[in-house]
Amino acid sequence: MPSLPLAFAQPLVLLGLASLPLLWWLLRLVPPRPRRVNFPPTRLLFEISPKEETPARTPWWLTLLRLLLAALVIFAAAGPLWNPPVGSATRNAPLLILLDDGWSAAASWDQRLRTADEMIARAEANDRGVAVLPLSETARDISLQVAGAARVQIKQIKPKPYAVDRAEALPIIDRFLKNSPNVELVWLSDGVDLGKGEAFVAGLKQIIGDHPLTIVQGGIAPARALAAADNAAGALTVKVLRADGSSGDNGLVNAIDLKGLPLGEAPFSFKAGERETEAKIDLPVEIRNDVARLEIVSERSAGAVQLLDKRWRRRTIGVVSGSTSDRSQPLLGASYYLSRALNPFADVRLAEGVAPAEAVQRFLDQRLPMMILADVGNVAESLEPLNKWVEDGGVLVRFAGPRLAASDDNLVPVRLRRGGRILGGSLSWDKPQPLAAFSRDGPFNGMPVPKDVTVTRQVLAEPDATLSDRTWATLADGTPLVTAQRRGKGLIVLFHVTADTRWSDLPLSGTFVDMLRRIVTLAGATPSNDTAATSTTGTRAVPAVPPTRILDGFGAFAPPPPTARPIPTNFNSHATFDHPPGFYGPPEGLVAVNTLGPADRPMPLDVSSLGARVDVYRQGEPVDLRGPMFIAALIMLLIDALIVIMMGGGLGAMRRRRSATAALTIAALLAALSWQGAARAQPAPPQPTPTQQQQQIPPLTQQQRDFAMKATLQTHLAYIVTGDASVDEISKAGLQSLTLFLAQRTALEAGEPMGVDPARDELAFFPVIYWPVVPGAAKPSQAALEKVDTFMKNGGTVLFDTRDAVDAPPGSPMQGPGMVALRTILSSLDIPELEPIPRDHVLTKTFFLLRDFPGRFTEGQLWVEATAADNDEDSGGKRPARGGDGVSSILITSNDLAGAWAMRPDGQPMLPLVPGEPRQREFAFRAGVNIVMYALTGNYKADQVHIPALLERLGQ
């Protein structure tokens, strides 16, 4: 990978550096000018001095200076460029551009598109075909196309919000290279490997064969991402990841709620060599529970966003123990094991020194989302409030024990047998029972079954038809270990063993912590009532929720794409094509899907095995170094001249030549004066008459020349600059989107729209000018209106848009504020008679077949020049073509066309539509295409009505 961003336009000129040794040898042989010594007769004896020898060779330092001067001239002639654009290996083969377009490319997307555009521009200059393959779009074949079409395709590509599997593109690349053997490949890589990069590199090595390959990666800031958010006891933490750890880095992580309001921030820093660090947001737990989005400041990518739902909230859990051994032996009590297991992910409130019934009532008053009763049997006083709390969404977790086995309340998910099952009793086991399995329909699904956990005693459940559906975990003999039942919006969970080590060693294992963690995530979550969308898991259907708000590749919320599919409510994986990152489900039960999973770690992509030419992205524009080098060479030449003068006798010798120099100067002045006198003797040219002076065209200013050059090098759509910043922004954005739509659907590849001021700019360069009418704005000057009138009379078309279709009074569409302002403008113009556009007007069939011309609004009417009736007797009063024999110089609408066309840089509409029909914006773009093609091509569509007459005349 090149470390110095320097290149040469003519690298062969650098061969001149080989002549420097010969130049050194020649310069050493040429002696300096001998020193001149005067011997006046009167001071002959005084001037006698010891003999001085003139050196036979030039001093080494002067020779070195001249060699540096020659080297600078050679380097300048070679055309050095600092930060040169990325180049390809050949100049005649077709070009295939492979583009990484996953989330890791979004943060530096502009640099990648600029690099691709530069390569396409050079391919266009060399008349090379170009093919573009985003590595995420593997469903379509690759085909060579002209450079202009490839440039339009590149601008339409957007980064994806998920990781892209590059290996899926290998069959398409292989098929293309077999059909096109002489192709050069350029891979614009993001340099990130998420686990399958090695397979893609190995497959690509087998496919490319002898095809030249250039890989562009590095040179820009590495992509950073967030993963593994954890709402811990002290603070909310999140892992900050990056693939390239070659240098240090730092930044900020913002915490934002669902409304988009900032709640806090945390700094992070990477040391050199580190690819992972942590950001810690220290906020009160109540505020931390409101955080819905973590994002890296100034990092525009979906990977730099971590979405949080209710599963990340830190719940407050009340623990009530019915055991009396907690005070005397706290290390053996249930509260000790429960608090130690819950503290990493929940805030635990222990009921100490109060009766269980009083503790339960106290926690109910505090409205806790989850409560744990450890061997609490008598809750008769709190039975009704507990039932209501569970039905309202509370999660009640109960642990068995002697007291629970002797009770008969109904706050359990299954019916229990009286007494317990004891090792060696009447319902005994021959040996302690291990855990057998976890239900695939419960929250423990996917957890490994521990081999070291055994149970010696349990509370048995009465077998019935619902027991298997309510069982989350079972023992080896098939009896349940954990059962649960949904009641209303809440949940009741029962562990059939104690929370301490008397009946089992489950509290001593890590499985106990994982089981409680998964139960805690259910606290406060509202079950989905959507039965239309379900995802089948195991033998029962798990509710599925549809996408609500999806992240795009830049990390901004957008509407769900049509390819997004619902996810099950227990979805716990990273984003994919079918499940892009974002929020799923109703507002009261959102489920977050993130770009990276908790265990995902981006790694640097190793491409060394490909043996390809590797280049880096450029962050700035190329800088031509020829000017500075030539200036430096000129300075060194002046220094050399001064040194030669000093070695040749200094300034004294120059003074002795003063008389000769003065004589030469006087001679030069006399020659100049004589030439000037001869020039004055020539007869003066005749002065123009006043009439001729009036007819002379004033010279153009530099600004006018630049404007004319830009407007004539390429076709441009234009809009009138009104002075209202918001209106002008909408006009520019709308015409930009229409220009892109024209390039996609037609053969017209127009340039960027240009804003014009009719009082200052020339209008004749543009086929169509869009004029948004602003109510209350000052009327244009008479000179400006005369230029507009001249433009329309010379064949130009002006589209006036009053943008007031919904503001006009009911029944009076011509009384809107914009229409009133337009009448004021048109009162100074020579406007022909207008009429609503006829159904068979050429505008309705110029490119698309249209019946109306909607914009943001659909109620307005498009007005065109009226077509006079033709009463020619030869034609029998019937015209062969109506309303299309000439291009209308004026079009008037009130539907706000530019407002419907305008798009933000991220591809989202800038303004909403009214009434917002599904295809209203598409028809607005089609109306714009018809208007532009109508102004450019005229009435060629109307000539089709002559075909029957021509065929009849030909006798066919």
HELIX and SHEET records of a PDB file:
HELIX    1   1 PRO A   11  SER A   19  5                                   9    
HELIX    2   2 LEU A   20  LEU A   29  1                                  10    
HELIX    3   3 PRO A   41  ARG A   43  5                                   3    
HELIX    4   4 TRP A   60  ALA A   77  1                                  18    
HELIX    5   5 TRP A  103  ALA A  105  5                                   3    
HELIX    6   6 TRP A  109  ALA A  125  1                                  17    
HELIX    7   7 ALA A  147  GLN A  156  1                                  10    
HELIX    8   8 ARG A  166  ALA A  169  5                                   4    
HELIX    9   9 LEU A  170  ASN A  179  1                                  10    
HELIX   10  10 GLY A  197  ILE A  208  1                                  12    
HELIX   11  11 VAL A  285  ARG A  288  1                                   4    
HELIX   12  12 ALA A  302  ALA A  304  5                                   3    
HELIX   13  13 LYS A  310  TRP A  312  5                                   3    
HELIX   14  14 SER A  325  SER A  328  1                                   4    
HELIX   15  15 PRO A  330  LEU A  332  5                                   3    
HELIX   16  16 ALA A  334  LEU A  342  1                                   9    
HELIX   17  17 PRO A  356  ASP A  365  1                                  10    
HELIX   18  18 LEU A  383  GLU A  391  1                                   9    
HELIX   19  19 PRO A  402  ALA A  406  1                                   5    
HELIX   20  20 LEU A  506  LEU A  508  5                                   3    
HELIX   21  21 GLY A  510  VAL A  520  1                                  11    
HELIX   22  22 PRO A  587  GLY A  589  5                                   3    
HELIX   23  23 SER A  608  LEU A  610  5                                   3    
HELIX   24  24 ARG A  626  MET A  647  1                                  22    
HELIX   25  25 GLY A  650  ARG A  656  1                                   7    
HELIX   26  26 ARG A  658  ALA A  681  1                                  24    
HELIX   27  27 PRO A  690  GLN A  695  1                                   6    
HELIX   28  28 GLN A  702  LEU A  713  1                                  12    
HELIX   29  29 ALA A  725  ARG A  745  1                                  21    
HELIX   30  30 GLN A  782  LYS A  793  1                                  12    
HELIX   31  31 PRO A  813  GLN A  815  5                                   3    
HELIX   32  32 PRO A  817  LEU A  826  1                                  10    
HELIX   33  33 VAL A  842  THR A  844  5                                   3    
HELIX   34  34 GLU A  873  SER A  875  5                                   3    
HELIX   35  35 LEU A  897  TRP A  901  1                                   5    
HELIX   36  36 GLN A  920  THR A  937  1                                  18    
HELIX   37  37 ALA A  942  HIS A  946  5                                   5    
HELIX   38  38 ILE A  947  ARG A  953  1                                   7    
SHEET    1   A 3 LEU A   6  PHE A   8  0                                        
SHEET    2   A 3 PRO A  80  TRP A  82 -1                                        
SHEET    3   A 3 VAL A 623  ASP A 624 -1                                        
SHEET    1   B 5 VAL A 130  PRO A 134  0                                        
SHEET    2   B 5 LEU A  95  LEU A  99  1                                        
SHEET    3   B 5 GLU A 184  LEU A 188  1                                        
SHEET    4   B 5 LEU A 213  VAL A 216  1                                        
SHEET    5   B 5 ARG A 613  ASP A 615  1                                        
SHEET    1   C 2 VAL A 192  ASP A 193  0                                        
SHEET    2   C 2 MET A 603  PRO A 604 -1                                        
SHEET    1   D 3 ARG A 224  ASN A 231  0                                        
SHEET    2   D 3 LEU A 236  ARG A 242 -1                                        
SHEET    3   D 3 GLU A 276  ILE A 281 -1                                        
SHEET    1   E 4 PRO A 262  PHE A 270  0                                        
SHEET    2   E 4 ASP A 249  ILE A 256 -1                                        
SHEET    3   E 4 ARG A 293  ILE A 296 -1                                        
SHEET    4   E 4 VAL A 305  LEU A 307 -1                                        
SHEET    1   F 9 ALA A 346  LEU A 350  0                                        
SHEET    2   F 9 ARG A 315  SER A 321  1                                        
SHEET    3   F 9 MET A 370  ALA A 374  1                                        
SHEET    4   F 9 VAL A 395  PHE A 399  1                                        
SHEET    5   F 9 GLY A 490  PHE A 495  1                                        
SHEET    6   F 9 PRO A 480  ARG A 487 -1                                        
SHEET    7   F 9 THR A 471  LEU A 475 -1                                        
SHEET    8   F 9 GLN A 433  PHE A 438 -1                                        
SHEET    9   F 9 THR A 454  VAL A 455 -1                                        
SHEET    1   G 2 ARG A 421  ILE A 422  0                                        
SHEET    2   G 2 ARG A 457  GLN A 458 -1                                        
SHEET    1   H 3 THR A 534  THR A 537  0                                        
SHEET    2   H 3 ARG A 540  VAL A 545 -1                                        
SHEET    3   H 3 ILE A 567  PRO A 568 -1                                        
SHEET    1   I 4 PHE A 557  ALA A 558  0                                        
SHEET    2   I 4 PRO A 547  LEU A 551 -1                                        
SHEET    3   I 4 GLY A 582  TYR A 584 -1                                        
SHEET    4   I 4 VAL A 591  VAL A 593 -1                                        
SHEET    1   J 5 MET A 754  VAL A 756  0                                        
SHEET    2   J 5 ALA A 718  ILE A 720  1                                        
SHEET    3   J 5 VAL A 768  PRO A 772  1                                        
SHEET    4   J 5 THR A 797  ASP A 801  1                                        
SHEET    5   J 5 ILE A 890  THR A 893  1                                        
SHEET    1   K 2 LEU A 834  PRO A 836  0                                        
SHEET    2   K 2 TRP A 863  GLU A 865 -1                                        
END                                                                             
